């Protein structure tokens, strides 16, 4: 078994079909297959062998799927990394993931250099601007290492309440099965053109936006970033049929003054994931574009898709839909007992898509399983028709534009500031972004600090999307009976504020 087998098969069956549309250029399946073969040969010459970890620090360009498949073909393990991270964050990934090779953008040279200055790991470096030379000089002969189904194909880092990222080990079986489930759930065909804006370090972007169409023999219209006019123009030029986005993207698209100056007749439907979809945003978008949004969900640890409103079937706005093929979902209590419909509990998931475990963290792995069921940390319910709803989260995680923000990480940095006595970070509902982080700060006596100074302090340590959008200075924080900071009380206060507006 090898996750890249789908690409190889489609290059054999349909070599001249467009695999990727990017910036006006079209890359065929033959060209994509040959390029990834050449890079696989290069990686092998650099010491990559079955099980070698290779880091990817790449933008949304064709180089990303080329590199991803080259690593997989060589038998290696892909470790996608967020290029928005700062050296402080990246250095932990460099060290913990044990990458032997890092493939990166030339524009990120300074970031890589600064990260290596504080990292203990010294991976071999390969800049993506060397790819043309590699494609020209290396063999195009097929390179495809046979792997066992439970061999790890990718490690995707996702943080938890400890504040330190954990590496979810996703196997060839995990990702292959989830791709098949996605294709079945959204009723995609080889004639579809997937419009991909999601960053390819994000599990949703990788599985739904890249692996699914390339396994199916469909086409990807790849965009480096979200710009509404460019997106709509791309749908017209490339004949886009499926667009995947987060709620904030649909909200922005709803505000486009005259979207129908572009020919959008090819657009079949949209998929929303990464954050809960506000019903008002869904209605505004659908009224303007006459294109339905199908909401789905799933954590990185589940490869990631667990549920989706079935395309062409019954759609329930506000629901994440039905479990996808081969995936079982239940609502469980704190002891792991399954609960009846309409009863609140934790959503747990079982299936071939569920991760092998967290890399080098057996204790954390044990903590997130009830037997074979993965504990998502989401509080939800299932209705009589089997549709699941997410109502709250056990974890304090904040989802900003589909990107996870973990309060503990920011809190630990703020606690280290000499002027700060206590702090708590919570998510505040936001129309465009899903949630934005708000920082509550208690200062040490005799100290003074402004919002600007807080943000300047954090800006050098964490990615921009993690920065608190609101900073509130308070004399004290609410506490539980045991003396813990009562974040629930802070959230209730936010809801009261929203209700008063």
Secondary structure, 3 states (H helix, E strand, C coil): CCCCHHHHHHHHHCCCCEEEEECCEEEEHHHHHHHHHHHHHHHHHCCCCCCCEEEEECCCCHHHHHHHHHHHHCCCEEEECCCCCCHHHHHHHHHHHCCCEEEECHHHHHHHHHHHHHCCCCCEEEEHHHHHHHHHHCCCCCCCCCCCCCCEEEEEEECCCCCCCEEEEEEHHHHHHHHHHHHHHHCCCCCCEEEECCCCCCHHHHHHHHHHHHHHCCEEEECCCCCHHHHHHHHHHHCCCEEEECHHHHHHHHCCCCHHHCCCCCCCEEEECCCCCCHHHHHHHHHHHCCCEEEEECCHHHCCCCEECCCCCCCCCCCCEEECCCEEEEEECCCCCECCCCCCEEEEEEECCCCCEECCCHHHHHHCEECCEEEEEEEEEECCCCCEEEEEECCCCEEECCEEECHHHHHHHHHCCCCEEEEEEEEEEECCCEEEEEEEEEECCCCCCCHHHHHHHHHCCCCHHHCCCEEEECCCCCECCCCCECHHHHHHHHHHHHHHC
